[in-house]
């Protein structure tokens, strides 16, 4: 056995039974890893970019999904079920199928290198969000709508004063689903923001940081913990409403 501090020294002969040795546990967390990552990674800029992209896209996704789901749940029009099944059919459509046409269109519009391709498409609803909200809206008794109509309320007022307040759990679940998706999205920001480091989110920044410091796993783990802090905090705050929305419980008629 040689001394770890001087591998070239003469071997040390040790007499004893190694099975009788006790393990030595030392708890010494290095807080400096977090400060190092915060400074080297320019974490405030990446955090603000990620939060901005996730927040704006979530607002568009939730608002548009509420409107579309309300239309399918409360209005009767020709071909309603057909259009709804076509909308659900887009769930099984792989993203790779629409990737190239979207890239060509967004490049033609001059959106390449901006946040617009990451935000604007979400303002046109999402099939999964629409399905979840529509199923929840249908559990709300129509008697409430009819009572509001007798008082002179129109469709948008019914949506604002009856449907939305009764659907907070489902709306919270949809909001968290999309926020976490936008927060963790990597490929789309990489496609449109590869040449714009000042606009890149955390997912791209951490990936590049991992490539530079692959030999220092402690720094990589610290960056991952910092990136997880905001989603974990938001989830624990809205956990109760989120679970109610996933179960899709409604007003008992």
C-alpha positions, -999 to +999 in steps of 0.1 A: +000+000+000+013+035-009+004+068+006-023+086-016-004+119-011+028+105-025+023+075-049+060+073-057+070+067-021+080+033-007+052+009-001+038+008+034+034-026+049+002-029+070-005-058+093-041-064+103-075-077+092-092-054+067-126-069+074-125-055+110-121-020+097-150+004+100-161+027+073-155+064+077-184+086+067-178+123+063-206+147+056-191+178+040-214+195+015-197+220-008-219+251-011-193+266-033-204+244-061-237+263-063-220+297-063-196+285-090-224+273-112-244+304-106-215+326-118-200+304-146-234+295-161-248+331-159-277+315-142-299+346-137-300+352-175-309+316-183-334+315-155-352+347-167-352+334-203-367+301-193-393+316-170-403+341-197-407+314-224-425+290-201-449+317-187-459+333-220-464+299-237-484+287-207-507+317-208-514+312-245-519+274-242-543+276-212-563+305-226-568+290-261-575+255-246-602+269-224-619+286-253-618+255-275-628+231-248-657+254-238-669+253-274-668+215-276-684+211-242-713+236-244-722+244-280-740+221-305-729+226-341-728+203-371-698+179-371-689+186-335-679+151-327-661+147-360-640+178-354-633+167-318-620+132-330-599+149-356-584+171-329-577+141-307-561+124-337-534+151-336-521+136-303-507+106-321-491+128-348-453+127-342-436+160-338-410+150-364-437+151-391-445+188-386-409+198-376-396+207-411-427+225-424-428+246-392-392+254-395-396+266-431-426+287-422-410+303-392-378+310-411-399+326-439-417+348-413-383+359-399-389+343-365-357+322-365-335+334-336-364+347-316-388+334-289-418+336-312-416+299-325-415+288-289-445+309-278-469+317-307-478+280-317-491+274-281-518+301-286-536+277-309-546+252-282-533+217-276-553+185-281-544+170-247-553+202-228-586+205-247-595+170-240-588+173-203-607+206-199-636+195-221-642+164-200-641+185-169-665+211-183-690+184-192-692+174-155-705+209-146-743+209-146-760+228-174-785+241-149-759+267-138-756+279-174-794+281-178-798+301-146-771+325-158-788+328-192-821+337-175-803+365-157-791+378-191-756+364-191-740+357-225-716+328-235-684+346-225-699+358-192-710+322-184-675+310-192-659+337-170-682+336-140-693+299-139-672+275-160-637+289-151-643+292-113-658+257-111-628+243-131-599+256-112-584+221-105-585+211-141-571+245-152-543+242-126-534+207-139-533+219-175-512+249-165-487+228-146-485+202-174-476+228-200-454+249-177-432+219-169-431+209-205-420+244-216-395+246-188-378+213-198-381+216-236-347+213-252-350+204-289-372+233-301-351+260-283-320+244-297-334+245-332-343+281-332-319+297-307-287+278-314-270+311-325-286+333-299-269+325-265-285+356-249-320+341-256-313+305-247-331+288-218-317+266-190-320+234-209-295+245-235-273+263-211-270+233-188-263+209-217-235+231-229-222+234-194-222+196-190-201+193-221-175+217-207-173+202-172-179+165-179-150+157-156-165+176-127-198+158-119-203+178-087-208+210-108-231+192-132-253+180-103-254+214-087-266+229-120-293+203-122-305+210-087-307+247-094-327+241-126-352+219-106-357+243-078-384+264-095-406+235-109-404+216-076-414+248-056-444+255-080-455+218-079-456+217-041-476+249-039-503+237-063-501+200-055-536+197-041-553+215-070-531+196-094-541+162-080-578+171-081-575+182-117-558+149-128-585+129-111-610+150-130-636+154-102-665+177-109-696+192-094-720+165-082-753+170-099 
